[in-house]
Amino acid sequence: MQLSELINDGYMEKKDLNCAEAILFGANEVYRLDMDARALKLAAGFGGGMGIEATCGALTGAVMVLGRIFAKDKGHDTPRLEELCAEFLEEYRSQMGDIDCTPLKERYRSEELKCRRVVLKSAEILESMIEKELNG
């Protein structure tokens, strides 16, 4: 199963996860990242745009996934990681019009689906980038 399928099937709502957790927890399952429950807690504070509706949690979660998959030991050891993160954020902004929680919620959040469309787009772009980077 792909991350986007997991999100589209209501993973975030079923597990009662915030946007950042949905991406990180889902990617942990799909990509077998071997992150334990303690490591997954790192995403908890990034939901709701870090609690102040700044950068969307679905995006910060995706940046965590890129780091987990592509970082060697540290960010400074992996110059390509910074490029990947910038590419991800720019592609998201291009497709959705913003990267911050407030305008994204205004455009895409609904009572029924909450922020699923925002999280789903993050998952789709992330999948595409991972596939491209791993398979050339």
C-alpha positions as protocol buffer text, in pm:
chain_id: "A"
residue {
  index: 1
  type: MET
  ca { x: 0 y: 0 z: 0 }
}
residue {
  index: 2
  type: GLN
  ca { x: 118 y: 353 z: -73 }
}
residue {
  index: 3
  type: LEU
  ca { x: 119 y: 637 z: 177 }
}
residue {
  index: 4
  type: SER
  ca { x: -140 y: 831 z: -24 }
}
residue {
  index: 5
  type: GLU
  ca { x: -374 y: 529 z: -19 }
}
residue {
  index: 6
  type: LEU
  ca { x: -334 y: 499 z: 356 }
}
residue {
  index: 7
  type: ILE
  ca { x: -416 y: 869 z: 404 }
}
residue {
  index: 8
  type: ASN
  ca { x: -705 y: 859 z: 158 }
}
residue {
  index: 9
  type: ASP
  ca { x: -853 y: 562 z: 346 }
}
residue {
  index: 10
  type: GLY
  ca { x: -887 y: 774 z: 661 }
}
residue {
  index: 11
  type: TYR
  ca { x: -567 y: 671 z: 842 }
}
residue {
  index: 12
  type: MET
  ca { x: -535 y: 1008 z: 1015 }
}
residue {
  index: 13
  type: GLU
  ca { x: -889 y: 1004 z: 1145 }
}
residue {
  index: 14
  type: LYS
  ca { x: -894 y: 635 z: 1240 }
}
residue {
  index: 15
  type: LYS
  ca { x: -576 y: 673 z: 1447 }
}
residue {
  index: 16
  type: ASP
  ca { x: -666 y: 1025 z: 1574 }
}
residue {
  index: 17
  type: LEU
  ca { x: -338 y: 1174 z: 1446 }
}
residue {
  index: 18
  type: ASN
  ca { x: -245 y: 1530 z: 1370 }
}
residue {
  index: 19
  type: CYS
  ca { x: -118 y: 1614 z: 1020 }
}
residue {
  index: 20
  type: ALA
  ca { x: 252 y: 1571 z: 1101 }
}
residue {
  index: 21
  type: GLU
  ca { x: 189 y: 1244 z: 1285 }
}
residue {
  index: 22
  type: ALA
  ca { x: -23 y: 1110 z: 998 }
}
residue {
  index: 23
  type: ILE
  ca { x: 262 y: 1156 z: 750 }
}
residue {
  index: 24
  type: LEU
  ca { x: 537 y: 1027 z: 980 }
}
residue {
  index: 25
  type: PHE
  ca { x: 342 y: 733 z: 1125 }
}
residue {
  index: 26
  type: GLY
  ca { x: 205 y: 638 z: 783 }
}
residue {
  index: 27
  type: ALA
  ca { x: 547 y: 659 z: 618 }
}
residue {
  index: 28
  type: ASN
  ca { x: 690 y: 452 z: 901 }
}
residue {
  index: 29
  type: GLU
  ca { x: 448 y: 173 z: 808 }
}
residue {
  index: 30
  type: VAL
  ca { x: 468 y: 205 z: 430 }
}
residue {
  index: 31
  type: TYR
  ca { x: 844 y: 252 z: 398 }
}
residue {
  index: 32
  type: ARG
  ca { x: 932 y: 32 z: 697 }
}
residue {
  index: 33
  type: LEU
  ca { x: 1138 y: 306 z: 859 }
}
residue {
  index: 34
  type: ASP
  ca { x: 1172 y: 109 z: 1184 }
}
residue {
  index: 35
  type: MET
  ca { x: 1086 y: 406 z: 1405 }
}
residue {
  index: 36
  type: ASP
  ca { x: 961 y: 309 z: 1748 }
}
residue {
  index: 37
  type: ALA
  ca { x: 682 y: 484 z: 1942 }
}
residue {
  index: 38
  type: ARG
  ca { x: 931 y: 715 z: 2116 }
}
residue {
  index: 39
  type: ALA
  ca { x: 1075 y: 835 z: 1786 }
}
residue {
  index: 40
  type: LEU
  ca { x: 728 y: 885 z: 1639 }
}
residue {
  index: 41
  type: LYS
  ca { x: 642 y: 1119 z: 1927 }
}
residue {
  index: 42
  type: LEU
  ca { x: 877 y: 1371 z: 1767 }
}
residue {
  index: 43
  type: ALA
  ca { x: 597 y: 1468 z: 1527 }
}
residue {
  index: 44
  type: ALA
  ca { x: 346 y: 1547 z: 1805 }
}
residue {
  index: 45
  type: GLY
  ca { x: 432 y: 1916 z: 1839 }
}
residue {
  index: 46
  type: PHE
  ca { x: 424 y: 1988 z: 1467 }
}
residue {
  index: 47
  type: GLY
  ca { x: 49 y: 1954 z: 1420 }
}
residue {
  index: 48
  type: GLY
  ca { x: -155 y: 2265 z: 1361 }
}
residue {
  index: 49
  type: GLY
  ca { x: 143 y: 2442 z: 1213 }
}
residue {
  index: 50
  type: MET
  ca { x: 340 y: 2389 z: 1536 }
}
residue {
  index: 51
  type: GLY
  ca { x: 40 y: 2506 z: 1733 }
}
residue {
  index: 52
  type: ILE
  ca { x: 42 y: 2855 z: 1580 }
}
residue {
  index: 53
  type: GLU
  ca { x: -77 y: 2770 z: 1228 }
}
residue {
  index: 54
  type: ALA
  ca { x: 269 y: 2834 z: 1079 }
}
residue {
  index: 55
  type: THR
  ca { x: 422 y: 2574 z: 842 }
}
residue {
  index: 56
  type: CYS
  ca { x: 169 y: 2295 z: 789 }
}
residue {
  index: 57
  type: GLY
  ca { x: 227 y: 1981 z: 994 }
}
residue {
  index: 58
  type: ALA
  ca { x: 181 y: 1758 z: 690 }
}
residue {
  index: 59
  type: LEU
  ca { x: 485 y: 1931 z: 540 }
}
residue {
  index: 60
  type: THR
  ca { x: 703 y: 1918 z: 851 }
}
residue {
  index: 61
  type: GLY
  ca { x: 613 y: 1550 z: 881 }
}
residue {
  index: 62
  type: ALA
  ca { x: 724 y: 1495 z: 522 }
}
residue {
  index: 63
  type: VAL
  ca { x: 1053 y: 1675 z: 589 }
}
residue {
  index: 64
  type: MET
  ca { x: 1108 y: 1436 z: 881 }
}
residue {
  index: 65
  type: VAL
  ca { x: 1048 y: 1142 z: 646 }
}
residue {
  index: 66
  type: LEU
  ca { x: 1294 y: 1279 z: 390 }
}
residue {
  index: 67
  type: GLY
  ca { x: 1551 y: 1314 z: 667 }
}
residue {
  index: 68
  type: ARG
  ca { x: 1488 y: 961 z: 793 }
}
residue {
  index: 69
  type: ILE
  ca { x: 1522 y: 810 z: 446 }
}
residue {
  index: 70
  type: PHE
  ca { x: 1800 y: 1019 z: 294 }
}
residue {
  index: 71
  type: ALA
  ca { x: 2020 y: 1165 z: 572 }
}
residue {
  index: 72
  type: LYS
  ca { x: 2347 y: 985 z: 626 }
}
residue {
  index: 73
  type: ASP
  ca { x: 2424 y: 1067 z: 989 }
}
residue {
  index: 74
  type: LYS
  ca { x: 2344 y: 1438 z: 1008 }
}
residue {
  index: 75
  type: GLY
  ca { x: 2205 y: 1703 z: 778 }
}
residue {
  index: 76
  type: HIS
  ca { x: 2551 y: 1852 z: 723 }
}
residue {
  index: 77
  type: ASP
  ca { x: 2666 y: 1513 z: 593 }
}
residue {
  index: 78
  type: THR
  ca { x: 2390 y: 1510 z: 334 }
}
residue {
  index: 79
  type: PRO
  ca { x: 2382 y: 1820 z: 112 }
}
residue {
  index: 80
  type: ARG
  ca { x: 2120 y: 1659 z: -114 }
}
residue {
  index: 81
  type: LEU
  ca { x: 1875 y: 1650 z: 178 }
}
residue {
  index: 82
  type: GLU
  ca { x: 1847 y: 2029 z: 190 }
}
residue {
  index: 83
  type: GLU
  ca { x: 1778 y: 2032 z: -184 }
}
residue {
  index: 84
  type: LEU
  ca { x: 1511 y: 1763 z: -147 }
}
residue {
  index: 85
  type: CYS
  ca { x: 1337 y: 1952 z: 133 }
}
residue {
  index: 86
  type: ALA
  ca { x: 1338 y: 2274 z: -69 }
}
residue {
  index: 87
  type: GLU
  ca { x: 1207 y: 2089 z: -377 }
}
residue {
  index: 88
  type: PHE
  ca { x: 932 y: 1930 z: -169 }
}
residue {
  index: 89
  type: LEU
  ca { x: 817 y: 2259 z: -18 }
}
residue {
  index: 90
  type: GLU
  ca { x: 827 y: 2444 z: -350 }
}
residue {
  index: 91
  type: GLU
  ca { x: 632 y: 2169 z: -526 }
}
residue {
  index: 92
  type: TYR
  ca { x: 373 y: 2173 z: -248 }
}
residue {
  index: 93
  type: ARG
  ca { x: 344 y: 2552 z: -264 }
}
residue {
  index: 94
  type: SER
  ca { x: 310 y: 2533 z: -644 }
}
residue {
  index: 95
  type: GLN
  ca { x: 27 y: 2280 z: -628 }
}
residue {
  index: 96
  type: MET
  ca { x: -161 y: 2404 z: -321 }
}
residue {
  index: 97
  type: GLY
  ca { x: -85 y: 2776 z: -317 }
}
residue {
  index: 98
  type: ASP
  ca { x: 81 y: 2793 z: 25 }
}
residue {
  index: 99
  type: ILE
  ca { x: 278 y: 2600 z: 285 }
}
residue {
  index: 100
  type: ASP
  ca { x: 130 y: 2758 z: 597 }
}
residue {
  index: 101
  type: CYS
  ca { x: -152 y: 2607 z: 798 }
}
residue {
  index: 102
  type: THR
  ca { x: -391 y: 2904 z: 811 }
}
residue {
  index: 103
  type: PRO
  ca { x: -438 y: 2963 z: 435 }
}
residue {
  index: 104
  type: LEU
  ca { x: -436 y: 2588 z: 364 }
}
residue {
  index: 105
  type: LYS
  ca { x: -712 y: 2531 z: 618 }
}
residue {
  index: 106
  type: GLU
  ca { x: -913 y: 2818 z: 475 }
}
residue {
  index: 107
  type: ARG
  ca { x: -892 y: 2669 z: 124 }
}
residue {
  index: 108
  type: TYR
  ca { x: -902 y: 2294 z: 182 }
}
residue {
  index: 109
  type: ARG
  ca { x: -1030 y: 2200 z: 530 }
}
residue {
  index: 110
  type: SER
  ca { x: -1386 y: 2074 z: 570 }
}
residue {
  index: 111
  type: GLU
  ca { x: -1581 y: 1953 z: 871 }
}
residue {
  index: 112
  type: GLU
  ca { x: -1622 y: 1610 z: 717 }
}
residue {
  index: 113
  type: LEU
  ca { x: -1266 y: 1547 z: 597 }
}
residue {
  index: 114
  type: LYS
  ca { x: -1081 y: 1786 z: 832 }
}
residue {
  index: 115
  type: CYS
  ca { x: -736 y: 1843 z: 672 }
}
residue {
  index: 116
  type: ARG
  ca { x: -723 y: 1516 z: 479 }
}
residue {
  index: 117
  type: ARG
  ca { x: -686 y: 1685 z: 138 }
}
residue {
  index: 118
  type: VAL
  ca { x: -384 y: 1881 z: 264 }
}
residue {
  index: 119
  type: VAL
  ca { x: -224 y: 1569 z: 412 }
}
residue {
  index: 120
  type: LEU
  ca { x: -305 y: 1364 z: 102 }
}
residue {
  index: 121
  type: LYS
  ca { x: -129 y: 1613 z: -126 }
}
residue {
  index: 122
  type: SER
  ca { x: 176 y: 1605 z: 102 }
}
residue {
  index: 123
  type: ALA
  ca { x: 176 y: 1224 z: 83 }
}
residue {
  index: 124
  type: GLU
  ca { x: 145 y: 1225 z: -297 }
}
residue {
  index: 125
  type: ILE
  ca { x: 432 y: 1468 z: -348 }
}
residue {
  index: 126
  type: LEU
  ca { x: 646 y: 1286 z: -92 }
}
residue {
  index: 127
  type: GLU
  ca { x: 586 y: 949 z: -261 }
}
residue {
  index: 128
  type: SER
  ca { x: 676 y: 1092 z: -598 }
}
residue {
  index: 129
  type: MET
  ca { x: 998 y: 1245 z: -468 }
}
residue {
  index: 130
  type: ILE
  ca { x: 1106 y: 931 z: -283 }
}
residue {
  index: 131
  type: GLU
  ca { x: 1038 y: 716 z: -588 }
}
residue {
  index: 132
  type: LYS
  ca { x: 1230 y: 953 z: -814 }
}
residue {
  index: 133
  type: GLU
  ca { x: 1525 y: 984 z: -577 }
}
residue {
  index: 134
  type: LEU
  ca { x: 1557 y: 611 z: -508 }
}
residue {
  index: 135
  type: ASN
  ca { x: 1505 y: 498 z: -866 }
}
residue {
  index: 136
  type: GLY
  ca { x: 1670 y: 780 z: -1056 }
}
